[in-house]
Amino acid sequence: LVHGKHFVFYLFADNRIEKFARSLKSAALFYTCLHVVPLLIFRFGKLRKEPGKIIWETLKSIIKSTLHLSIYVALLRYGLCLFKNIRGKIDKWNALLSGFLCSFILLREPFNRRVEIALYSLPKLLDSLGHLIKANSFVSSFYGADVCIFAASIAYIMFSMAFSPET
């Protein structure tokens, strides 16, 4: 093994296309299921009436979502490597700075998509905070906390879908 700042940066540069392609493939599989299943369940009538239009819209949505997630992951990985090389150490601050860097990908998303991403991220944030509180021994445990967080987030999503479907 060769160690050193510059070697690690070049190693990352050599592998970034391969890693991006891998994340693109897994994101495409994930988002294809995520977009096609609701289409078949909830919009099957529209699909039968206007198959070309609906398939095109679904395909565009899959591509946009896949690219968003893949670019997000690529920026996160690049940021981890970059900040490790700049700072010369591996710690939680590299992850924090890298997360801040990749959050700028949200600026290219329309407002309603940002709301959707925030609704997806909120339960993850609460779960992370719960683990952080437990790890620092502020609370020993809260049985069923994950179920409560999941139920509250799903309730909010269902409420939003029922009373403001345009968002």
FILO-947433 format. One line per 3 residues: number of its first residue (from 1); for each residue x, y, z of N, C-alpha, C, O. Coordinates in pm, whole numbers, plus 50000, padded with zeros to 5 digits. Each point is the difference from the previous one (the first is absolute). Example, Ala and Ser with C-alpha at 12.3 -4.5 7.8 and 13.67 -1.06 7.14 Angstrom:
! residues 2
1	51319:49431:50780:49911:50119:50000:50090:50120:50000:50104:49998:50066 | 49861:50107:49862:50082:50119:50006:49923:50109:50073:50051:50111:50017
This chain:
! residues 167
1	50082:49880:50000:49918:50120:50000:50086:50126:50000:50106:50005:50063 | 49846:50094:49865:50068:50129:49997:49914:50097:50079:49879:50011:49976 | 50181:50059:50118:49925:50094:50083:50039:50143:49964:50107:50024:49945
4	49807:50067:50087:50028:50143:49976:49879:50070:49945:49914:49937:49939 | 50080:50192:50084:49885:50079:49957:49977:49993:49850:49888:49972:49955 | 50216:50051:49968:49983:50013:49856:49960:49868:49936:49921:49998:49905
7	50133:49892:50145:49965:49870:49945:49851:49972:50020:49932:49952:49909 | 50018:50078:50211:49858:49973:50029:49911:50083:49909:49898:49951:49951 | 50139:50176:50024:49920:50083:49912:49996:49942:49859:49894:49994:49939
10	50221:49965:50008:50003:49943:49866:49928:49867:49994:49937:49967:49899 | 50072:49956:50209:49927:49874:50005:49851:50027:49991:49928:49929:49930 | 50024:50175:50140:49859:50035:49993:49964:50044:49858:49896:49961:49948
13	50190:50120:49991:49971:50049:49866:49989:49885:49900:49920:50007:49907 | 50160:49889:50111:49994:49885:49910:49871:49920:50018:49948:49943:49903 | 50001:50052:50218:49884:49916:50028:49867:50073:49998:49895:49937:50013
16	50106:50193:49970:49875:50075:50015:49897:49966:49893:49881:49997:50030 | 50162:49976:49847:49905:49965:49893:49937:49864:50030:49880:49980:49982 | 50203:49927:50062:49950:49866:50032:49900:50005:50116:49895:49936:49995
19	50138:50140:50108:49910:50011:50116:49871:50073:49961:49892:49964:50046 | 50120:50139:49870:49881:50072:49954:49910:49905:49920:49879:50001:50018 | 50180:49917:49896:49922:49905:49919:49930:49898:50090:49885:49964:49975
22	50184:49990:50129:49937:49905:50092:49883:50064:50075:49895:49938:50013 | 50124:50184:50035:49891:50066:50071:49886:50033:49904:49883:49997:50040 | 50149:50036:49835:49897:50026:49899:49915:49876:49976:49878:50008:49990
25	50188:49877:50002:49928:49874:49976:49908:49965:50116:49884:49965:49979 | 50167:50044:50143:49916:49965:50115:49887:50101:50018:49888:49962:50037 | 50140:50166:49939:49895:50102:50011:49894:49979:49892:49881:50019:50026
28	50161:49941:49854:49903:49976:49892:49907:49884:50035:49880:50007:49975 | 50175:49888:50082:49915:49887:50042:49902:50043:50108:49881:49966:49995 | 50168:50109:50102:49916:50046:50110:49888:50091:49950:49884:49980:50033
31	50152:50121:49887:49901:50097:49955:49906:49945:49894:49888:50047:49987 | 50156:49854:49938:49908:49936:49906:49886:49934:50076:49883:50017:49964 | 50150:49908:50140:49896:49939:50083:49914:50106:50067:49877:49988:50006
34	50188:50115:50044:49928:50105:50073:49902:50077:49911:49897:50046:50049 | 50134:49968:49823:49911:50074:49910:49901:49910:49927:49888:50042:49972 | 50151:49836:49998:49914:49913:49919:49889:49936:50083:49887:49989:49953
37	50144:49968:50170:49898:49933:50082:49881:50092:50028:49887:49959:49977 | 50134:50166:50071:49884:50087:50019:49927:50031:49869:49878:50017:49999 | 50195:49990:49892:49937:50022:49869:49903:49886:49969:49887:50024:49958
40	50157:49855:50064:49915:49884:49970:49883:49988:50098:49894:49951:49963 | 50125:50092:50159:49894:49987:50100:49900:50116:49992:49879:49977:49997 | 50171:50146:49999:49913:50116:50012:49963:50069:49868:49898:50068:49993
43	50183:49915:49904:49974:50073:49876:49986:49907:49880:50029:50039:49887 | 49929:49839:50137:49991:49902:49892:49899:50043:49893:50021:49976:49882 | 49869:50088:50161:49899:50048:49905:50059:50104:49905:49977:49995:49879
46	50099:50100:50176:50066:50100:49916:50102:49937:49907:50017:50042:49886 | 50052:49858:50165:50101:49930:49920:49935:49933:49879:50058:49999:49891 | 49823:49944:50128:49931:49936:49888:49949:50101:49899:49997:49973:49880
49	49962:50147:50168:49947:50102:49910:50111:50070:49921:49987:50020:49880 | 50119:50016:50188:50111:50073:49937:50134:49932:50033:50078:50055:50077 | 49948:49829:49866:50121:49927:50039:50130:50073:49966:50093:50001:50080
52	49914:50060:49803:50123:50068:49960:50036:50115:50093:50115:50012:50043 | 49787:50071:49988:50024:50116:50085:50039:49958:50141:50095:50053:50057 | 49831:49852:50000:50025:49956:50137:50134:49929:50011:50074:50020:50097
55	49959:49897:49806:50130:49930:50003:50113:50101:49987:50102:49987:50068 | 49882:50113:49845:50103:50102:49984:50020:50080:50128:50113:50024:50041 | 49777:50016:50025:50009:50074:50127:50068:49915:50107:50082:50050:50077
58	49883:49823:49928:50059:49910:50099:50149:49981:49973:50080:50000:50093 | 49955:49984:49782:50141:49983:49963:50081:50125:50036:50111:49989:50051 | 49833:50129:49922:50068:50125:50037:50018:50009:50152:50105:50041:50049
61	49792:49920:50025:50008:50005:50147:50106:49903:50052:50075:50033:50092 | 49932:49850:49849:50100:49901:50042:50141:50054:49973:50088:49990:50085 | 49932:50068:49797:50133:50052:49965:50039:50116:50091:50113:50006:50047
64	49793:50087:49979:50029:50113:50087:50034:49955:50142:50097:50047:50059 | 49824:49860:49994:50024:49952:50136:50132:49923:50008:50075:50015:50096 | 49952:49903:49803:50123:49921:49998:50122:50090:49993:50096:49980:50074
67	49900:50119:49839:50113:50092:49989:50019:50081:50128:50113:50023:50044 | 49777:50019:50016:50009:50076:50125:50073:49918:50106:50096:50049:50060 | 49860:49828:49963:50062:49919:50103:50144:49964:49967:50085:50000:50088
70	49942:49971:49786:50136:49963:49961:50097:50117:50014:50113:49982:50046 | 49844:50136:49915:50086:50119:50016:50019:50031:50147:50109:50038:50042 | 49786:49946:50037:50009:50022:50144:50104:49906:50062:50086:50044:50076
73	49906:49829:49890:50095:49901:50053:50142:50030:49952:50095:49991:50077 | 49919:50044:49795:50133:50032:49947:50060:50121:50071:50118:49998:50035 | 49802:50106:49987:50050:50118:50073:50035:49965:50144:50099:50051:50054
76	49822:49864:50008:50030:49959:50137:50133:49926:50006:50083:50029:50086 | 49936:49876:49823:50127:49925:49998:50117:50092:49968:50106:49991:50063 | 49876:50094:49840:50107:50094:49964:50032:50091:50118:50117:50026:50029
79	49780:50022:50039:50022:50087:50116:50074:49929:50111:50088:50058:50063 | 49876:49817:49963:50071:49924:50104:50148:49991:49968:50085:50023:50086 | 49946:49944:49790:50139:49988:49958:50070:50137:50003:50112:50012:50049
82	49821:50087:49898:50058:50135:49993:50032:50054:50139:50110:50048:50024 | 49793:49945:50067:50021:50056:50133:50099:49918:50081:50070:50054:50085 | 49937:49816:49889:50102:49918:50066:50139:50043:49954:50093:50008:50080
85	49920:50020:49793:50130:50043:49947:50035:50142:50045:50116:50027:50032 | 49788:50063:49970:50026:50138:50040:50035:50007:50148:50096:50065:50040 | 49824:49866:50042:50018:50008:50145:50107:49904:50052:50054:50021:50108
88	49976:49873:49815:50104:49906:50040:49960:49903:50109:50087:49939:50063 | 49783:50046:49961:49955:49904:50100:49859:49952:49967:49928:50063:49921 | 50035:49826:50139:49867:49942:49978:49922:50015:50130:50038:49943:50103
91	49854:50133:49892:49914:50015:50116:49859:50040:49954:49973:50009:49881 | 49940:50014:50215:49860:50032:49968:49984:50133:49928:49900:50020:49931 | 50195:50071:50083:49990:50130:49934:50010:49987:49849:49940:50079:49928
94	50134:49822:50024:50007:49977:49856:49862:49962:49946:49958:50048:49895 | 49972:49867:50178:49865:49961:49958:49905:50118:50005:49916:50017:49912 | 50096:50065:50193:49913:50117:50013:50025:50099:49886:49905:50048:49938
97	50220:49982:50033:50033:50092:49892:49960:49943:49864:49953:50074:49913 | 50065:49797:50070:49962:49936:49875:49848:50002:49981:49951:50024:49889 | 49975:49953:50218:49854:50008:49994:49953:50140:49965:49905:50016:49924
100	50162:50084:50131:49968:50139:49967:50026:50026:49852:49919:50064:49933 | 50193:49886:50015:50035:50018:49859:49895:49937:49909:49954:50063:49905 | 50009:49814:50124:49906:49933:49909:49857:50049:50015:49916:49970:49915
103	50054:50103:50191:49864:50053:50015:49968:50106:49895:49883:50030:49977 | 50219:50027:49959:49976:50102:49898:49932:49942:49875:49950:50077:49917 | 50047:49791:50069:49930:49938:49887:49850:50029:50009:49930:49997:49899
106	50020:50031:50222:49858:50030:50017:49959:50131:49934:49882:50020:49970 | 50212:50069:50007:49966:50129:49941:49950:49988:49857:49931:50089:49950 | 50101:49801:49982:49954:49983:49863:49864:49931:49992:49945:49983:49891
109	50001:49979:50222:49870:49933:50004:49887:50101:50012:50017:50103:50066 | 49867:49870:49873:49884:50089:50020:49951:49991:50145:50031:49906:50072 | 49893:50195:49967:49958:50011:50141:49925:49877:50049:50030:49949:50108
112	49873:50001:49813:49922:49885:50048:50088:49876:50017:49973:49917:50088 | 50129:50069:49831:50093:49888:50014:50085:50017:50126:50033:49901:50066 | 50003:50223:49968:50076:50025:50123:49916:49961:50122:50053:49943:50096
115	49818:50086:49899:49912:49962:50110:49995:49848:50012:50005:49946:50111 | 49986:49985:49776:49998:49854:50000:50129:49943:50060:49996:49906:50079 | 50117:50151:49884:50128:49953:50052:50010:50030:50150:50052:49918:50077
118	49897:50197:49965:50001:50033:50142:49913:49902:50078:50038:49957:50109 | 49846:50009:49837:49913:49903:50068:50066:49863:50009:49979:49927:50096 | 50100:50038:49803:50072:49874:50004:50114:50007:50102:50027:49901:50069
121	50038:50213:49940:50118:50013:50086:49966:50019:50147:50080:49964:50086 | 49805:50091:49944:49964:50030:50139:50002:49876:50090:50060:50005:50107 | 49877:49883:49854:50008:49882:50088:50143:49950:50017:50037:49951:50107
124	50044:50062:49788:50141:49959:50010:50074:50089:50101:50081:49951:50079 | 49891:50180:49917:50061:50092:50095:49959:49966:50143:50084:49995:50089 | 49787:49982:49931:49952:49967:50134:50060:49869:50050:50032:49987:50118
127	49982:49916:49793:50061:49874:50036:50147:50019:50039:50046:49943:50098 | 50025:50138:49825:50141:50029:50032:50012:50073:50133:50089:49969:50080 | 49822:50127:49943:50002:50070:50130:49971:49905:50115:50061:50011:50107
130	49848:49896:49871:49971:49899:50103:50122:49915:50031:50029:49973:50117 | 50043:49985:49779:50122:49922:50022:50107:50083:50070:50073:49949:50085 | 49936:50179:49880:50097:50089:50063:49968:50019:50148:50090:49997:50084
133	49783:50023:49948:49959:50017:50140:50028:49873:50079:50048:50007:50114 | 49923:49878:49827:50025:49873:50068:50151:49976:50017:50043:49952:50105 | 50037:50080:49792:50145:49980:50008:50064:50088:50106:50099:49960:50061
136	49846:50159:49962:50055:50091:50101:49934:49981:50137:50023:50078:50092 | 49897:49818:49921:49936:49959:50127:49909:50106:50060:49985:50007:50122 | 49952:50075:49792:49900:50092:50051:49873:49923:50038:49933:50033:50098
139	50035:49866:49823:49886:49913:50024:50049:49858:49978:50070:49973:49903 | 49893:49935:50186:50049:49864:49983:49935:49932:49880:50070:49944:49915 | 49799:50060:50077:49932:49948:49882:49854:50042:50004:49945:50033:50105
142	49995:49967:49779:49859:50032:49986:49940:49894:49911:50011:50007:49877 | 49928:49894:50184:49948:49887:49925:49892:50046:49903:49903:50065:50040 | 50113:49901:49833:49903:50033:49898:50016:50138:49941:49912:50047:49928
145	50201:50020:50101:50020:50136:49946:50004:49999:49849:49946:50091:49936 | 50117:49807:50005:50007:49995:49854:49862:49985:49938:49973:50056:49894 | 49941:49868:50171:49863:49982:49950:49922:50131:50012:49923:50035:49911
148	50098:50038:50198:49932:50130:50018:50045:50100:49895:49918:50073:49944 | 50212:49931:50029:50052:50093:49899:49945:49964:49863:49958:50088:49925 | 50042:49783:50043:49948:49956:49871:49852:50032:49987:49956:50050:49896
151	49965:49922:50209:49856:50026:49996:49972:50149:49983:49912:50039:49922 | 50161:50045:50150:49978:50145:49989:50037:50050:49861:49928:50084:49944 | 50180:49867:50000:50040:50047:49867:49903:49952:49892:49967:50075:49909
154	49987:49801:50100:49903:49949:49903:49867:50073:50015:49934:50029:49900 | 50026:50002:50223:49876:50074:50022:50008:50137:49934:49904:50046:49938 | 50211:50021:50075:50015:50132:49939:49999:49990:49848:49938:50083:49933
157	50128:49817:50013:50001:49980:49854:49859:49973:49949:49958:50058:49900 | 49967:49856:50168:49863:49969:49958:49910:50124:50012:49916:50024:49914 | 50102:50053:50193:49924:50123:50016:50029:50096:49886:49909:50061:49944
160	50218:49953:50020:50040:50088:49890:49943:49953:49868:49954:50081:49919 | 50047:49788:50059:49946:49947:49874:49850:50023:49991:49947:50023:49892 | 49984:49971:50221:49854:50015:49999:49958:50147:49985:49906:50030:49927
163	50163:50061:50142:49953:50138:50006:50077:50097:49912:49953:50111:49976 | 50162:49851:49974:50071:50084:49902:50076:49911:49903:50123:49992:50005 | 49803:49941:49908:50064:49905:49907:50091:50065:49898:50084:49932:49940
166	49902:50199:50037:50086:50066:49900:50144:50008:50046:50090:50015:49917 | 49935:49974:50213:50138:50001:50051:50045:49859:50014:50113:49975:50041
